[in-house]
Amino acid sequence: MIYPMMMKVDFKSVKNVGKKPKGLYVTWIANWLIKPFTMYALASFFLFVVFKNLVTPDLAKDYLARAILHGAALAGMI
């Protein structure tokens, strides 16, 4: 899944990424500040509101923690 994206990377230009770090900052903010909190909000809504009758509270808390970790883990891949 990552392989096709990596084929399009110009590895010679990677060493110059520090000269224009604006793109890195946007990516870091999106991946580390927005995505985990968005995952928390979505998981909370679906687990504690939509599927409240189908999921026990203890299991919902476990799923909520996993959703947050999943959002943060995917942030590290991008």
mmCIF file of the N, C-alpha and C atoms, coordinates in Angstrom:
data_MODEL
# 
_entry.id   MODEL 
# 
loop_
_atom_site.group_PDB 
_atom_site.id 
_atom_site.type_symbol 
_atom_site.label_atom_id 
_atom_site.label_alt_id 
_atom_site.label_comp_id 
_atom_site.label_asym_id 
_atom_site.label_entity_id 
_atom_site.label_seq_id 
_atom_site.pdbx_PDB_ins_code 
_atom_site.Cartn_x 
_atom_site.Cartn_y 
_atom_site.Cartn_z 
_atom_site.occupancy 
_atom_site.B_iso_or_equiv 
_atom_site.pdbx_formal_charge 
_atom_site.auth_seq_id 
_atom_site.auth_comp_id 
_atom_site.auth_asym_id 
_atom_site.auth_atom_id 
_atom_site.pdbx_PDB_model_num 
ATOM 1   N N  . MET A 1 1  ? 0.827   -1.184 0.000  1.00 0.00 ? 1  MET A N  1 
ATOM 2   C CA . MET A 1 1  ? 0.000   0.000  0.000  1.00 0.00 ? 1  MET A CA 1 
ATOM 3   C C  . MET A 1 1  ? 0.877   1.257  0.000  1.00 0.00 ? 1  MET A C  1 
ATOM 4   N N  . ILE A 1 2  ? 1.957   1.241  0.729  1.00 0.00 ? 2  ILE A N  1 
ATOM 5   C CA . ILE A 1 2  ? 2.855   2.385  0.788  1.00 0.00 ? 2  ILE A CA 1 
ATOM 6   C C  . ILE A 1 2  ? 3.766   2.413  -0.440 1.00 0.00 ? 2  ILE A C  1 
ATOM 7   N N  . TYR A 1 3  ? 4.041   1.262  -1.010 1.00 0.00 ? 3  TYR A N  1 
ATOM 8   C CA . TYR A 1 3  ? 4.997   1.161  -2.108 1.00 0.00 ? 3  TYR A CA 1 
ATOM 9   C C  . TYR A 1 3  ? 4.677   2.087  -3.286 1.00 0.00 ? 3  TYR A C  1 
ATOM 10  N N  . PRO A 1 4  ? 3.421   2.134  -3.801 1.00 0.00 ? 4  PRO A N  1 
ATOM 11  C CA . PRO A 1 4  ? 3.161   3.048  -4.933 1.00 0.00 ? 4  PRO A CA 1 
ATOM 12  C C  . PRO A 1 4  ? 3.424   4.510  -4.607 1.00 0.00 ? 4  PRO A C  1 
ATOM 13  N N  . MET A 1 5  ? 3.121   4.937  -3.383 1.00 0.00 ? 5  MET A N  1 
ATOM 14  C CA . MET A 1 5  ? 3.385   6.321  -2.994 1.00 0.00 ? 5  MET A CA 1 
ATOM 15  C C  . MET A 1 5  ? 4.886   6.586  -2.921 1.00 0.00 ? 5  MET A C  1 
ATOM 16  N N  . MET A 1 6  ? 5.625   5.612  -2.426 1.00 0.00 ? 6  MET A N  1 
ATOM 17  C CA . MET A 1 6  ? 7.063   5.792  -2.282 1.00 0.00 ? 6  MET A CA 1 
ATOM 18  C C  . MET A 1 6  ? 7.751   5.843  -3.644 1.00 0.00 ? 6  MET A C  1 
ATOM 19  N N  . MET A 1 7  ? 7.165   5.267  -4.649 1.00 0.00 ? 7  MET A N  1 
ATOM 20  C CA . MET A 1 7  ? 7.760   5.301  -5.989 1.00 0.00 ? 7  MET A CA 1 
ATOM 21  C C  . MET A 1 7  ? 7.713   6.702  -6.582 1.00 0.00 ? 7  MET A C  1 
ATOM 22  N N  . LYS A 1 8  ? 6.781   7.541  -6.095 1.00 0.00 ? 8  LYS A N  1 
ATOM 23  C CA . LYS A 1 8  ? 6.638   8.893  -6.625 1.00 0.00 ? 8  LYS A CA 1 
ATOM 24  C C  . LYS A 1 8  ? 7.486   9.918  -5.868 1.00 0.00 ? 8  LYS A C  1 
ATOM 25  N N  . VAL A 1 9  ? 8.184   9.506  -4.833 1.00 0.00 ? 9  VAL A N  1 
ATOM 26  C CA . VAL A 1 9  ? 8.991   10.421 -4.030 1.00 0.00 ? 9  VAL A CA 1 
ATOM 27  C C  . VAL A 1 9  ? 10.298  10.716 -4.742 1.00 0.00 ? 9  VAL A C  1 
ATOM 28  N N  . ASP A 1 10 ? 10.617  11.976 -4.839 1.00 0.00 ? 10 ASP A N  1 
ATOM 29  C CA . ASP A 1 10 ? 11.909  12.391 -5.391 1.00 0.00 ? 10 ASP A CA 1 
ATOM 30  C C  . ASP A 1 10 ? 12.886  12.473 -4.214 1.00 0.00 ? 10 ASP A C  1 
ATOM 31  N N  . PHE A 1 11 ? 13.642  11.411 -4.010 1.00 0.00 ? 11 PHE A N  1 
ATOM 32  C CA . PHE A 1 11 ? 14.499  11.315 -2.834 1.00 0.00 ? 11 PHE A CA 1 
ATOM 33  C C  . PHE A 1 11 ? 15.618  12.356 -2.828 1.00 0.00 ? 11 PHE A C  1 
ATOM 34  N N  . LYS A 1 12 ? 15.973  12.895 -3.973 1.00 0.00 ? 12 LYS A N  1 
ATOM 35  C CA . LYS A 1 12 ? 16.983  13.945 -4.020 1.00 0.00 ? 12 LYS A CA 1 
ATOM 36  C C  . LYS A 1 12 ? 16.462  15.239 -3.421 1.00 0.00 ? 12 LYS A C  1 
ATOM 37  N N  . SER A 1 13 ? 15.150  15.459 -3.508 1.00 0.00 ? 13 SER A N  1 
ATOM 38  C CA . SER A 1 13 ? 14.577  16.687 -2.966 1.00 0.00 ? 13 SER A CA 1 
ATOM 39  C C  . SER A 1 13 ? 14.252  16.574 -1.475 1.00 0.00 ? 13 SER A C  1 
ATOM 40  N N  . VAL A 1 14 ? 14.281  15.377 -0.919 1.00 0.00 ? 14 VAL A N  1 
ATOM 41  C CA . VAL A 1 14 ? 13.968  15.187 0.501  1.00 0.00 ? 14 VAL A CA 1 
ATOM 42  C C  . VAL A 1 14 ? 14.981  15.912 1.380  1.00 0.00 ? 14 VAL A C  1 
ATOM 43  N N  . LYS A 1 15 ? 16.222  15.964 0.956  1.00 0.00 ? 15 LYS A N  1 
ATOM 44  C CA . LYS A 1 15 ? 17.239  16.625 1.779  1.00 0.00 ? 15 LYS A CA 1 
ATOM 45  C C  . LYS A 1 15 ? 17.015  18.134 1.844  1.00 0.00 ? 15 LYS A C  1 
ATOM 46  N N  . ASN A 1 16 ? 16.226  18.694 0.939  1.00 0.00 ? 16 ASN A N  1 
ATOM 47  C CA . ASN A 1 16 ? 15.931  20.132 0.939  1.00 0.00 ? 16 ASN A CA 1 
ATOM 48  C C  . ASN A 1 16 ? 14.625  20.484 1.649  1.00 0.00 ? 16 ASN A C  1 
ATOM 49  N N  . VAL A 1 17 ? 14.001  19.519 2.287  1.00 0.00 ? 17 VAL A N  1 
ATOM 50  C CA . VAL A 1 17 ? 12.695  19.761 2.906  1.00 0.00 ? 17 VAL A CA 1 
ATOM 51  C C  . VAL A 1 17 ? 12.788  20.757 4.069  1.00 0.00 ? 17 VAL A C  1 
ATOM 52  N N  . GLY A 1 18 ? 13.930  20.856 4.688  1.00 0.00 ? 18 GLY A N  1 
ATOM 53  C CA . GLY A 1 18 ? 14.111  21.790 5.799  1.00 0.00 ? 18 GLY A CA 1 
ATOM 54  C C  . GLY A 1 18 ? 14.127  23.244 5.374  1.00 0.00 ? 18 GLY A C  1 
ATOM 55  N N  . LYS A 1 19 ? 14.345  23.500 4.103  1.00 0.00 ? 19 LYS A N  1 
ATOM 56  C CA . LYS A 1 19 ? 14.386  24.880 3.620  1.00 0.00 ? 19 LYS A CA 1 
ATOM 57  C C  . LYS A 1 19 ? 12.996  25.502 3.538  1.00 0.00 ? 19 LYS A C  1 
ATOM 58  N N  . LYS A 1 20 ? 11.980  24.680 3.293  1.00 0.00 ? 20 LYS A N  1 
ATOM 59  C CA . LYS A 1 20 ? 10.593  25.151 3.235  1.00 0.00 ? 20 LYS A CA 1 
ATOM 60  C C  . LYS A 1 20 ? 9.744   24.217 4.103  1.00 0.00 ? 20 LYS A C  1 
ATOM 61  N N  . PRO A 1 21 ? 9.775   24.388 5.433  1.00 0.00 ? 21 PRO A N  1 
ATOM 62  C CA . PRO A 1 21 ? 9.111   23.440 6.332  1.00 0.00 ? 21 PRO A CA 1 
ATOM 63  C C  . PRO A 1 21 ? 7.600   23.656 6.500  1.00 0.00 ? 21 PRO A C  1 
ATOM 64  N N  . LYS A 1 22 ? 7.012   24.593 5.758  1.00 0.00 ? 22 LYS A N  1 
ATOM 65  C CA . LYS A 1 22 ? 5.585   24.885 5.922  1.00 0.00 ? 22 LYS A CA 1 
ATOM 66  C C  . LYS A 1 22 ? 4.719   23.637 5.711  1.00 0.00 ? 22 LYS A C  1 
ATOM 67  N N  . GLY A 1 23 ? 5.036   22.863 4.716  1.00 0.00 ? 23 GLY A N  1 
ATOM 68  C CA . GLY A 1 23 ? 4.285   21.636 4.458  1.00 0.00 ? 23 GLY A CA 1 
ATOM 69  C C  . GLY A 1 23 ? 4.395   20.635 5.594  1.00 0.00 ? 23 GLY A C  1 
ATOM 70  N N  . LEU A 1 24 ? 5.575   20.555 6.195  1.00 0.00 ? 24 LEU A N  1 
ATOM 71  C CA . LEU A 1 24 ? 5.756   19.671 7.348  1.00 0.00 ? 24 LEU A CA 1 
ATOM 72  C C  . LEU A 1 24 ? 4.906   20.122 8.527  1.00 0.00 ? 24 LEU A C  1 
ATOM 73  N N  . TYR A 1 25 ? 4.871   21.422 8.761  1.00 0.00 ? 25 TYR A N  1 
ATOM 74  C CA . TYR A 1 25 ? 4.082   21.929 9.880  1.00 0.00 ? 25 TYR A CA 1 
ATOM 75  C C  . TYR A 1 25 ? 2.601   21.639 9.691  1.00 0.00 ? 25 TYR A C  1 
ATOM 76  N N  . VAL A 1 26 ? 2.113   21.832 8.496  1.00 0.00 ? 26 VAL A N  1 
ATOM 77  C CA . VAL A 1 26 ? 0.701   21.550 8.216  1.00 0.00 ? 26 VAL A CA 1 
ATOM 78  C C  . VAL A 1 26 ? 0.408   20.067 8.426  1.00 0.00 ? 26 VAL A C  1 
ATOM 79  N N  . THR A 1 27 ? 1.306   19.220 7.949  1.00 0.00 ? 27 THR A N  1 
ATOM 80  C CA . THR A 1 27 ? 1.130   17.782 8.110  1.00 0.00 ? 27 THR A CA 1 
ATOM 81  C C  . THR A 1 27 ? 1.169   17.383 9.579  1.00 0.00 ? 27 THR A C  1 
ATOM 82  N N  . TRP A 1 28 ? 2.123   17.914 10.321 1.00 0.00 ? 28 TRP A N  1 
ATOM 83  C CA . TRP A 1 28 ? 2.217   17.590 11.749 1.00 0.00 ? 28 TRP A CA 1 
ATOM 84  C C  . TRP A 1 28 ? 0.970   18.037 12.504 1.00 0.00 ? 28 TRP A C  1 
ATOM 85  N N  . ILE A 1 29 ? 0.499   19.226 12.225 1.00 0.00 ? 29 ILE A N  1 
ATOM 86  C CA . ILE A 1 29 ? -0.695  19.726 12.908 1.00 0.00 ? 29 ILE A CA 1 
ATOM 87  C C  . ILE A 1 29 ? -1.898  18.853 12.578 1.00 0.00 ? 29 ILE A C  1 
ATOM 88  N N  . ALA A 1 30 ? -2.067  18.544 11.303 1.00 0.00 ? 30 ALA A N  1 
ATOM 89  C CA . ALA A 1 30 ? -3.205  17.720 10.899 1.00 0.00 ? 30 ALA A CA 1 
ATOM 90  C C  . ALA A 1 30 ? -3.126  16.324 11.505 1.00 0.00 ? 30 ALA A C  1 
ATOM 91  N N  . ASN A 1 31 ? -1.952  15.725 11.458 1.00 0.00 ? 31 ASN A N  1 
ATOM 92  C CA . ASN A 1 31 ? -1.813  14.337 11.897 1.00 0.00 ? 31 ASN A CA 1 
ATOM 93  C C  . ASN A 1 31 ? -1.759  14.161 13.407 1.00 0.00 ? 31 ASN A C  1 
ATOM 94  N N  . TRP A 1 32 ? -1.165  15.101 14.120 1.00 0.00 ? 32 TRP A N  1 
ATOM 95  C CA . TRP A 1 32 ? -0.985  14.902 15.550 1.00 0.00 ? 32 TRP A CA 1 
ATOM 96  C C  . TRP A 1 32 ? -1.949  15.698 16.418 1.00 0.00 ? 32 TRP A C  1 
ATOM 97  N N  . LEU A 1 33 ? -2.575  16.742 15.878 1.00 0.00 ? 33 LEU A N  1 
ATOM 98  C CA . LEU A 1 33 ? -3.515  17.521 16.673 1.00 0.00 ? 33 LEU A CA 1 
ATOM 99  C C  . LEU A 1 33 ? -4.965  17.337 16.227 1.00 0.00 ? 33 LEU A C  1 
ATOM 100 N N  . ILE A 1 34 ? -5.189  17.180 14.958 1.00 0.00 ? 34 ILE A N  1 
ATOM 101 C CA . ILE A 1 34 ? -6.559  17.098 14.468 1.00 0.00 ? 34 ILE A CA 1 
ATOM 102 C C  . ILE A 1 34 ? -7.067  15.659 14.422 1.00 0.00 ? 34 ILE A C  1 
ATOM 103 N N  . LYS A 1 35 ? -6.299  14.756 13.839 1.00 0.00 ? 35 LYS A N  1 
ATOM 104 C CA . LYS A 1 35 ? -6.780  13.392 13.630 1.00 0.00 ? 35 LYS A CA 1 
ATOM 105 C C  . LYS A 1 35 ? -7.111  12.627 14.911 1.00 0.00 ? 35 LYS A C  1 
ATOM 106 N N  . PRO A 1 36 ? -6.256  12.635 15.947 1.00 0.00 ? 36 PRO A N  1 
ATOM 107 C CA . PRO A 1 36 ? -6.634  11.884 17.157 1.00 0.00 ? 36 PRO A CA 1 
ATOM 108 C C  . PRO A 1 36 ? -7.902  12.424 17.823 1.00 0.00 ? 36 PRO A C  1 
ATOM 109 N N  . PHE A 1 37 ? -8.062  13.747 17.824 1.00 0.00 ? 37 PHE A N  1 
ATOM 110 C CA . PHE A 1 37 ? -9.259  14.311 18.445 1.00 0.00 ? 37 PHE A CA 1 
ATOM 111 C C  . PHE A 1 37 ? -10.502 14.069 17.597 1.00 0.00 ? 37 PHE A C  1 
ATOM 112 N N  . THR A 1 38 ? -10.327 14.049 16.290 1.00 0.00 ? 38 THR A N  1 
ATOM 113 C CA . THR A 1 38 ? -11.439 13.719 15.411 1.00 0.00 ? 38 THR A CA 1 
ATOM 114 C C  . THR A 1 38 ? -11.852 12.267 15.606 1.00 0.00 ? 38 THR A C  1 
ATOM 115 N N  . MET A 1 39 ? -10.880 11.390 15.719 1.00 0.00 ? 39 MET A N  1 
ATOM 116 C CA . MET A 1 39 ? -11.190 9.979  15.978 1.00 0.00 ? 39 MET A CA 1 
ATOM 117 C C  . MET A 1 39 ? -11.902 9.820  17.315 1.00 0.00 ? 39 MET A C  1 
ATOM 118 N N  . TYR A 1 40 ? -11.476 10.594 18.317 1.00 0.00 ? 40 TYR A N  1 
ATOM 119 C CA . TYR A 1 40 ? -12.131 10.543 19.622 1.00 0.00 ? 40 TYR A CA 1 
ATOM 120 C C  . TYR A 1 40 ? -13.589 10.977 19.492 1.00 0.00 ? 40 TYR A C  1 
ATOM 121 N N  . ALA A 1 41 ? -13.824 12.074 18.799 1.00 0.00 ? 41 ALA A N  1 
ATOM 122 C CA . ALA A 1 41 ? -15.185 12.593 18.652 1.00 0.00 ? 41 ALA A CA 1 
ATOM 123 C C  . ALA A 1 41 ? -16.070 11.617 17.887 1.00 0.00 ? 41 ALA A C  1 
ATOM 124 N N  . LEU A 1 42 ? -15.570 11.102 16.782 1.00 0.00 ? 42 LEU A N  1 
ATOM 125 C CA . LEU A 1 42 ? -16.369 10.167 15.986 1.00 0.00 ? 42 LEU A CA 1 
ATOM 126 C C  . LEU A 1 42 ? -16.640 8.872  16.746 1.00 0.00 ? 42 LEU A C  1 
ATOM 127 N N  . ALA A 1 43 ? -15.605 8.329  17.380 1.00 0.00 ? 43 ALA A N  1 
ATOM 128 C CA . ALA A 1 43 ? -15.779 7.082  18.127 1.00 0.00 ? 43 ALA A CA 1 
ATOM 129 C C  . ALA A 1 43 ? -16.723 7.280  19.307 1.00 0.00 ? 43 ALA A C  1 
ATOM 130 N N  . SER A 1 44 ? -16.600 8.392  20.005 1.00 0.00 ? 44 SER A N  1 
ATOM 131 C CA . SER A 1 44 ? -17.504 8.666  21.126 1.00 0.00 ? 44 SER A CA 1 
ATOM 132 C C  . SER A 1 44 ? -18.944 8.754  20.655 1.00 0.00 ? 44 SER A C  1 
ATOM 133 N N  . PHE A 1 45 ? -19.149 9.470  19.572 1.00 0.00 ? 45 PHE A N  1 
ATOM 134 C CA . PHE A 1 45 ? -20.511 9.612  19.047 1.00 0.00 ? 45 PHE A CA 1 
ATOM 135 C C  . PHE A 1 45 ? -21.106 8.258  18.680 1.00 0.00 ? 45 PHE A C  1 
ATOM 136 N N  . PHE A 1 46 ? -20.364 7.473  17.918 1.00 0.00 ? 46 PHE A N  1 
ATOM 137 C CA . PHE A 1 46 ? -20.924 6.205  17.466 1.00 0.00 ? 46 PHE A CA 1 
ATOM 138 C C  . PHE A 1 46 ? -21.033 5.178  18.589 1.00 0.00 ? 46 PHE A C  1 
ATOM 139 N N  . LEU A 1 47 ? -20.045 5.113  19.481 1.00 0.00 ? 47 LEU A N  1 
ATOM 140 C CA . LEU A 1 47 ? -20.071 4.097  20.528 1.00 0.00 ? 47 LEU A CA 1 
ATOM 141 C C  . LEU A 1 47 ? -21.041 4.430  21.658 1.00 0.00 ? 47 LEU A C  1 
ATOM 142 N N  . PHE A 1 48 ? -21.136 5.715  22.017 1.00 0.00 ? 48 PHE A N  1 
ATOM 143 C CA . PHE A 1 48 ? -21.945 6.083  23.173 1.00 0.00 ? 48 PHE A CA 1 
ATOM 144 C C  . PHE A 1 48 ? -23.310 6.652  22.817 1.00 0.00 ? 48 PHE A C  1 
ATOM 145 N N  . VAL A 1 49 ? -23.552 6.912  21.534 1.00 0.00 ? 49 VAL A N  1 
ATOM 146 C CA . VAL A 1 49 ? -24.850 7.446  21.127 1.00 0.00 ? 49 VAL A CA 1 
ATOM 147 C C  . VAL A 1 49 ? -25.542 6.490  20.150 1.00 0.00 ? 49 VAL A C  1 
ATOM 148 N N  . VAL A 1 50 ? -24.907 6.273  19.007 1.00 0.00 ? 50 VAL A N  1 
ATOM 149 C CA . VAL A 1 50 ? -25.551 5.492  17.948 1.00 0.00 ? 50 VAL A CA 1 
ATOM 150 C C  . VAL A 1 50 ? -25.676 4.018  18.337 1.00 0.00 ? 50 VAL A C  1 
ATOM 151 N N  . PHE A 1 51 ? -24.592 3.409  18.796 1.00 0.00 ? 51 PHE A N  1 
ATOM 152 C CA . PHE A 1 51 ? -24.586 1.981  19.122 1.00 0.00 ? 51 PHE A CA 1 
ATOM 153 C C  . PHE A 1 51 ? -24.629 1.729  20.625 1.00 0.00 ? 51 PHE A C  1 
ATOM 154 N N  . LYS A 1 52 ? -25.218 2.637  21.370 1.00 0.00 ? 52 LYS A N  1 
ATOM 155 C CA . LYS A 1 52 ? -25.254 2.542  22.830 1.00 0.00 ? 52 LYS A CA 1 
ATOM 156 C C  . LYS A 1 52 ? -25.897 1.240  23.309 1.00 0.00 ? 52 LYS A C  1 
ATOM 157 N N  . ASN A 1 53 ? -26.930 0.803  22.635 1.00 0.00 ? 53 ASN A N  1 
ATOM 158 C CA . ASN A 1 53 ? -27.634 -0.409 23.055 1.00 0.00 ? 53 ASN A CA 1 
ATOM 159 C C  . ASN A 1 53 ? -26.929 -1.689 22.637 1.00 0.00 ? 53 ASN A C  1 
ATOM 160 N N  . LEU A 1 54 ? -25.986 -1.598 21.719 1.00 0.00 ? 54 LEU A N  1 
ATOM 161 C CA . LEU A 1 54 ? -25.310 -2.792 21.215 1.00 0.00 ? 54 LEU A CA 1 
ATOM 162 C C  . LEU A 1 54 ? -23.945 -3.038 21.840 1.00 0.00 ? 54 LEU A C  1 
ATOM 163 N N  . VAL A 1 55 ? -23.341 -1.997 22.411 1.00 0.00 ? 55 VAL A N  1 
ATOM 164 C CA . VAL A 1 55 ? -21.984 -2.106 22.959 1.00 0.00 ? 55 VAL A CA 1 
ATOM 165 C C  . VAL A 1 55 ? -22.027 -1.783 24.450 1.00 0.00 ? 55 VAL A C  1 
ATOM 166 N N  . THR A 1 56 ? -21.433 -2.656 25.261 1.00 0.00 ? 56 THR A N  1 
ATOM 167 C CA . THR A 1 56 ? -21.393 -2.398 26.699 1.00 0.00 ? 56 THR A CA 1 
ATOM 168 C C  . THR A 1 56 ? -20.465 -1.215 26.985 1.00 0.00 ? 56 THR A C  1 
ATOM 169 N N  . PRO A 1 57 ? -20.691 -0.499 28.087 1.00 0.00 ? 57 PRO A N  1 
ATOM 170 C CA . PRO A 1 57 ? -19.843 0.667  28.393 1.00 0.00 ? 57 PRO A CA 1 
ATOM 171 C C  . PRO A 1 57 ? -18.357 0.339  28.519 1.00 0.00 ? 57 PRO A C  1 
ATOM 172 N N  . ASP A 1 58 ? -18.023 -0.791 29.122 1.00 0.00 ? 58 ASP A N  1 
ATOM 173 C CA . ASP A 1 58 ? -16.605 -1.167 29.248 1.00 0.00 ? 58 ASP A CA 1 
ATOM 174 C C  . ASP A 1 58 ? -15.976 -1.432 27.887 1.00 0.00 ? 58 ASP A C  1 
ATOM 175 N N  . LEU A 1 59 ? -16.703 -2.132 27.051 1.00 0.00 ? 59 LEU A N  1 
ATOM 176 C CA . LEU A 1 59 ? -16.200 -2.417 25.714 1.00 0.00 ? 59 LEU A CA 1 
ATOM 177 C C  . LEU A 1 59 ? -16.109 -1.136 24.888 1.00 0.00 ? 59 LEU A C  1 
ATOM 178 N N  . ALA A 1 60 ? -17.063 -0.235 25.081 1.00 0.00 ? 60 ALA A N  1 
ATOM 179 C CA . ALA A 1 60 ? -17.036 1.043  24.361 1.00 0.00 ? 60 ALA A CA 1 
ATOM 180 C C  . ALA A 1 60 ? -15.806 1.864  24.743 1.00 0.00 ? 60 ALA A C  1 
ATOM 181 N N  . LYS A 1 61 ? -15.437 1.850  26.017 1.00 0.00 ? 61 LYS A N  1 
ATOM 182 C CA . LYS A 1 61 ? -14.229 2.569  26.453 1.00 0.00 ? 61 LYS A CA 1 
ATOM 183 C C  . LYS A 1 61 ? -12.983 1.970  25.817 1.00 0.00 ? 61 LYS A C  1 
ATOM 184 N N  . ASP A 1 62 ? -12.929 0.639  25.740 1.00 0.00 ? 62 ASP A N  1 
ATOM 185 C CA . ASP A 1 62 ? -11.788 -0.019 25.096 1.00 0.00 ? 62 ASP A CA 1 
ATOM 186 C C  . ASP A 1 62 ? -11.715 0.347  23.614 1.00 0.00 ? 62 ASP A C  1 
ATOM 187 N N  . TYR A 1 63 ? -12.856 0.309  22.953 1.00 0.00 ? 63 TYR A N  1 
ATOM 188 C CA . TYR A 1 63 ? -12.896 0.675  21.537 1.00 0.00 ? 63 TYR A CA 1 
ATOM 189 C C  . TYR A 1 63 ? -12.524 2.138  21.338 1.00 0.00 ? 63 TYR A C  1 
ATOM 190 N N  . LEU A 1 64 ? -12.928 2.987  22.255 1.00 0.00 ? 64 LEU A N  1 
ATOM 191 C CA . LEU A 1 64 ? -12.604 4.405  22.163 1.00 0.00 ? 64 LEU A CA 1 
ATOM 192 C C  . LEU A 1 64 ? -11.089 4.614  22.254 1.00 0.00 ? 64 LEU A C  1 
ATOM 193 N N  . ALA A 1 65 ? -10.462 3.931  23.189 1.00 0.00 ? 65 ALA A N  1 
ATOM 194 C CA . ALA A 1 65 ? -9.004  4.029  23.326 1.00 0.00 ? 65 ALA A CA 1 
ATOM 195 C C  . ALA A 1 65 ? -8.312  3.518  22.064 1.00 0.00 ? 65 ALA A C  1 
ATOM 196 N N  . ARG A 1 66 ? -8.820  2.440  21.509 1.00 0.00 ? 66 ARG A N  1 
ATOM 197 C CA . ARG A 1 66 ? -8.222  1.895  20.293 1.00 0.00 ? 66 ARG A CA 1 
ATOM 198 C C  . ARG A 1 66 ? -8.399  2.843  19.114 1.00 0.00 ? 66 ARG A C  1 
ATOM 199 N N  . ALA A 1 67 ? -9.536  3.511  19.046 1.00 0.00 ? 67 ALA A N  1 
ATOM 200 C CA . ALA A 1 67 ? -9.771  4.464  17.955 1.00 0.00 ? 67 ALA A CA 1 
ATOM 201 C C  . ALA A 1 67 ? -8.793  5.631  18.036 1.00 0.00 ? 67 ALA A C  1 
ATOM 202 N N  . ILE A 1 68 ? -8.537  6.119  19.248 1.00 0.00 ? 68 ILE A N  1 
ATOM 203 C CA . ILE A 1 68 ? -7.579  7.221  19.424 1.00 0.00 ? 68 ILE A CA 1 
ATOM 204 C C  . ILE A 1 68 ? -6.181  6.762  19.024 1.00 0.00 ? 68 ILE A C  1 
ATOM 205 N N  . LEU A 1 69 ? -5.782  5.591  19.465 1.00 0.00 ? 69 LEU A N  1 
ATOM 206 C CA . LEU A 1 69 ? -4.464  5.061  19.099 1.00 0.00 ? 69 LEU A CA 1 
ATOM 207 C C  . LEU A 1 69 ? -4.370  4.815  17.598 1.00 0.00 ? 69 LEU A C  1 
ATOM 208 N N  . HIS A 1 70 ? -5.448  4.383  17.008 1.00 0.00 ? 70 HIS A N  1 
ATOM 209 C CA . HIS A 1 70 ? -5.468  4.160  15.565 1.00 0.00 ? 70 HIS A CA 1 
ATOM 210 C C  . HIS A 1 70 ? -5.290  5.499  14.813 1.00 0.00 ? 70 HIS A C  1 
ATOM 211 N N  . GLY A 1 71 ? -5.940  6.542  15.289 1.00 0.00 ? 71 GLY A N  1 
ATOM 212 C CA . GLY A 1 71 ? -5.780  7.849  14.672 1.00 0.00 ? 71 GLY A CA 1 
ATOM 213 C C  . GLY A 1 71 ? -4.353  8.354  14.795 1.00 0.00 ? 71 GLY A C  1 
ATOM 214 N N  . ALA A 1 72 ? -3.743  8.125  15.939 1.00 0.00 ? 72 ALA A N  1 
ATOM 215 C CA . ALA A 1 72 ? -2.349  8.566  16.132 1.00 0.00 ? 72 ALA A CA 1 
ATOM 216 C C  . ALA A 1 72 ? -1.385  7.686  15.357 1.00 0.00 ? 72 ALA A C  1 
ATOM 217 N N  . ALA A 1 73 ? -1.669  6.383  15.277 1.00 0.00 ? 73 ALA A N  1 
ATOM 218 C CA . ALA A 1 73 ? -0.776  5.483  14.554 1.00 0.00 ? 73 ALA A CA 1 
ATOM 219 C C  . ALA A 1 73 ? -0.765  5.804  13.073 1.00 0.00 ? 73 ALA A C  1 
ATOM 220 N N  . LEU A 1 74 ? -1.912  6.095  12.529 1.00 0.00 ? 74 LEU A N  1 
ATOM 221 C CA . LEU A 1 74 ? -1.955  6.447  11.117 1.00 0.00 ? 74 LEU A CA 1 
ATOM 222 C C  . LEU A 1 74 ? -1.250  7.772  10.858 1.00 0.00 ? 74 LEU A C  1 
ATOM 223 N N  . ALA A 1 75 ? -1.217  8.624  11.865 1.00 0.00 ? 75 ALA A N  1 
ATOM 224 C CA . ALA A 1 75 ? -0.520  9.898  11.708 1.00 0.00 ? 75 ALA A CA 1 
ATOM 225 C C  . ALA A 1 75 ? 0.970   9.667  11.504 1.00 0.00 ? 75 ALA A C  1 
ATOM 226 N N  . GLY A 1 76 ? 1.500   8.650  12.145 1.00 0.00 ? 76 GLY A N  1 
ATOM 227 C CA . GLY A 1 76 ? 2.920   8.368  11.995 1.00 0.00 ? 76 GLY A CA 1 
ATOM 228 C C  . GLY A 1 76 ? 3.279   7.786  10.637 1.00 0.00 ? 76 GLY A C  1 
ATOM 229 N N  . MET A 1 77 ? 2.296   7.261  9.930  1.00 0.00 ? 77 MET A N  1 
ATOM 230 C CA . MET A 1 77 ? 2.559   6.642  8.637  1.00 0.00 ? 77 MET A CA 1 
ATOM 231 C C  . MET A 1 77 ? 2.582   7.657  7.502  1.00 0.00 ? 77 MET A C  1 
ATOM 232 N N  . ILE A 1 78 ? 2.009   8.812  7.744  1.00 0.00 ? 78 ILE A N  1 
ATOM 233 C CA . ILE A 1 78 ? 1.883   9.791  6.657  1.00 0.00 ? 78 ILE A CA 1 
ATOM 234 C C  . ILE A 1 78 ? 3.015   10.798 6.728  1.00 0.00 ? 78 ILE A C  1 
# 
